[in-house]
Amino acid sequence: MKEYVDIEIERLTNNIVTKAVSEKMLSKNYGKIYIYDSTNKNISYDTLKINEIKKNITEYVQEILLNLDNGYIEKYFVPERIHSGRFKNIKKGIVCDVSIGSIRGSTLFANVGPSIPIKIVFSSQINSDIDIQVKEYGINNIMIQIYLILEMKEQTIMPLSSKRKSIIVRTPISIDIIKGEIPEYYQKLFH
């Protein structure tokens, strides 16, 4: 059952980061975060814009996770299954009731016996990074993919034990295709 809690927390974290990226990218028009020089075939990146995007999204995700730890979840996307089922006491943060049998790894007694609360706490520390990939795409085209990578720490607190886990979310902030010129020998084939 502990695996169930881990899966739900990863899903929740992915949803939070995806929504934060969408909201921040739509709230401000950042324009192009790269410049393509077609004559020299060079790509240069606007480092200031990329760092501003990274900073804004990271701070927003930190705010959301802090609010979740304090029980303020109303304005954030929290799946319905967290409000119902095994997850309880949501006003005090995220707490999951899990039976003792499932914690001990017993499939026979997984749903038998009293349940104990497992509290999930997010660390306010988030490490963020940018990953830029440039790939050939089709005939003489280039695909530029810019990803934001956020690494967050989550701690699962049970009576008498505690476990820390790192959750890494990789989400695109820009995917663009630069069309190159079609080589002359291809143009002759179709005329």
C-alpha positions as CSV (number, residue, x, y, z in Angstrom):
1,M,0.0,0.0,0.0
2,K,3.0,2.3,0.5
3,E,3.6,1.9,-3.2
4,Y,0.0,3.2,-3.8
5,V,0.8,6.3,-1.8
6,D,4.0,6.9,-3.7
7,I,2.2,6.5,-7.1
8,E,-0.5,9.0,-6.1
9,I,2.0,11.5,-4.8
10,E,4.0,11.3,-8.0
11,R,0.8,11.7,-10.1
12,L,-0.2,14.7,-7.9
13,T,3.3,16.3,-8.3
14,N,3.2,15.8,-12.1
15,N,-0.2,17.4,-12.3
16,I,0.9,20.4,-10.2
17,V,4.1,21.0,-12.3
18,T,2.2,20.6,-15.6
19,K,-0.5,23.0,-14.5
20,A,2.1,25.5,-13.2
21,V,4.1,25.5,-16.4
22,S,0.9,26.0,-18.4
23,E,-0.3,28.9,-16.2
24,K,3.1,30.7,-16.2
25,M,3.7,30.3,-19.9
26,L,0.2,31.6,-20.7
27,S,0.2,34.4,-18.2
28,K,3.2,36.1,-19.8
29,N,4.2,36.3,-23.5
30,Y,7.9,35.4,-23.3
31,G,8.2,35.4,-27.1
32,K,11.0,33.4,-28.7
33,I,13.5,32.0,-26.3
34,Y,15.9,31.2,-29.1
35,I,17.1,33.0,-32.3
36,Y,17.8,31.0,-35.5
37,D,20.3,32.6,-37.9
38,S,19.3,30.9,-41.2
39,T,22.4,32.2,-43.1
40,N,24.9,30.8,-40.7
41,K,22.7,27.9,-39.5
42,N,23.3,28.9,-35.8
43,I,20.9,28.8,-32.9
44,S,21.4,31.2,-30.0
45,Y,19.3,31.1,-26.8
46,D,18.0,34.0,-24.7
47,T,19.5,33.0,-21.4
48,L,17.8,35.8,-19.5
49,K,14.3,34.7,-20.7
50,I,15.1,31.0,-20.0
51,N,16.3,31.8,-16.5
52,E,13.2,34.0,-15.9
53,I,10.9,31.2,-16.9
54,K,12.7,28.7,-14.8
55,K,12.6,31.1,-11.8
56,N,8.9,31.9,-12.1
57,I,7.8,28.3,-12.5
58,T,10.1,27.1,-9.7
59,E,8.8,29.7,-7.3
60,Y,5.2,29.0,-8.2
61,V,5.6,25.3,-7.7
62,Q,7.3,26.0,-4.3
63,E,4.3,28.1,-3.3
64,I,1.8,25.4,-4.3
65,L,3.7,22.7,-2.4
66,L,4.0,24.8,0.7
67,N,0.2,25.5,0.5
68,L,-0.5,21.8,0.2
69,D,1.6,21.1,3.3
70,N,-0.5,23.7,5.1
71,G,-3.7,22.2,3.9
72,Y,-4.7,24.9,1.5
73,I,-5.7,22.8,-1.5
74,E,-8.9,24.4,-2.7
75,K,-7.4,26.4,-5.6
76,Y,-5.0,23.7,-6.8
77,F,-5.7,20.7,-9.0
78,V,-6.0,17.8,-6.6
79,P,-7.5,14.6,-8.0
80,E,-10.9,13.5,-6.5
81,R,-9.4,10.2,-5.5
82,I,-7.2,12.1,-3.0
83,H,-10.3,13.7,-1.4
84,S,-11.9,10.3,-1.1
85,G,-10.8,6.8,-0.5
86,R,-7.6,6.3,1.6
87,F,-6.6,9.9,1.7
88,K,-8.1,11.7,4.7
89,N,-7.7,14.8,6.9
90,I,-6.8,16.8,3.9
91,K,-7.3,20.1,5.8
92,K,-4.1,19.3,7.8
93,G,-2.1,18.6,4.7
94,I,-2.0,15.3,2.8
95,V,-2.6,12.3,5.0
96,C,-3.3,8.7,3.8
97,D,-4.8,6.0,6.0
98,V,-3.2,2.7,5.3
99,S,-3.8,-0.6,7.0
100,I,-1.1,-2.1,9.1
101,G,-1.1,-5.4,7.1
102,S,-0.3,-3.5,3.8
103,I,2.6,-1.7,5.4
104,R,4.2,-4.9,6.6
105,G,4.0,-6.2,3.0
106,S,1.4,-8.9,3.7
107,T,-0.9,-9.4,0.7
108,L,-3.1,-11.7,2.8
109,F,-3.8,-9.1,5.4
110,A,-3.5,-6.0,3.2
111,N,-6.9,-4.6,4.0
112,V,-7.3,-6.1,7.5
113,G,-6.7,-4.5,10.8
114,P,-6.5,-1.0,12.0
115,S,-5.2,1.8,9.7
116,I,-2.5,4.2,10.5
117,P,-2.0,7.7,9.1
118,I,0.8,8.4,6.7
119,K,1.5,12.1,6.3
120,I,3.1,13.4,3.1
121,V,5.3,16.5,3.4
122,F,7.0,18.2,0.5
123,S,10.3,19.9,1.0
124,S,10.4,23.6,0.0
125,Q,13.7,22.9,-1.7
126,I,13.3,22.5,-5.5
127,N,16.2,22.0,-7.8
128,S,15.5,23.1,-11.3
129,D,17.3,22.7,-14.6
130,I,16.8,23.3,-18.3
131,D,17.4,20.6,-20.9
132,I,17.7,21.8,-24.6
133,Q,17.6,19.2,-27.4
134,V,18.1,20.0,-31.0
135,K,17.3,17.2,-33.5
136,E,17.0,16.8,-37.2
137,Y,13.3,16.5,-38.1
138,G,12.2,15.4,-41.5
139,I,14.0,16.7,-44.6
140,N,16.2,19.7,-43.7
141,N,14.1,20.7,-40.6
142,I,15.3,21.1,-37.0
143,M,13.2,20.4,-33.9
144,I,14.1,22.5,-30.8
145,Q,12.8,21.1,-27.5
146,I,13.3,23.0,-24.3
147,Y,12.4,21.1,-21.1
148,L,12.2,22.3,-17.5
149,I,13.3,19.6,-15.1
150,L,12.2,20.0,-11.5
151,E,13.4,17.8,-8.7
152,M,11.4,17.9,-5.4
153,K,11.8,16.0,-2.2
154,E,8.9,14.3,-0.6
155,Q,8.9,12.8,2.9
156,T,6.4,10.1,4.0
157,I,6.0,10.1,7.7
158,M,4.6,7.1,9.5
159,P,4.6,6.3,13.2
160,L,8.1,5.2,14.2
161,S,9.6,5.7,10.7
162,S,10.1,8.1,7.9
163,K,11.1,7.9,4.3
164,R,12.4,10.6,1.9
165,K,12.0,10.3,-1.8
166,S,13.0,12.4,-4.8
167,I,10.4,13.2,-7.5
168,I,11.7,14.4,-10.8
169,V,9.3,16.0,-13.3
170,R,10.4,16.8,-16.8
171,T,8.0,19.0,-18.8
172,P,8.4,20.9,-22.1
173,I,8.3,24.7,-22.0
174,S,8.9,25.0,-25.8
175,I,8.9,22.7,-28.8
176,D,9.4,24.3,-32.1
177,I,10.2,23.2,-35.6
178,I,12.5,25.3,-37.8
179,K,11.8,24.7,-41.5
180,G,14.9,24.6,-43.7
181,E,15.1,25.0,-47.4
182,I,14.2,21.9,-49.4
183,P,17.3,20.8,-51.4
184,E,17.1,21.5,-55.1
185,Y,17.3,17.8,-56.1
186,Y,14.1,17.2,-54.1
187,Q,12.3,20.1,-55.8
188,K,13.1,18.7,-59.3
189,L,11.6,15.3,-58.4
190,F,8.2,16.9,-57.7
191,H,8.1,19.3,-60.7
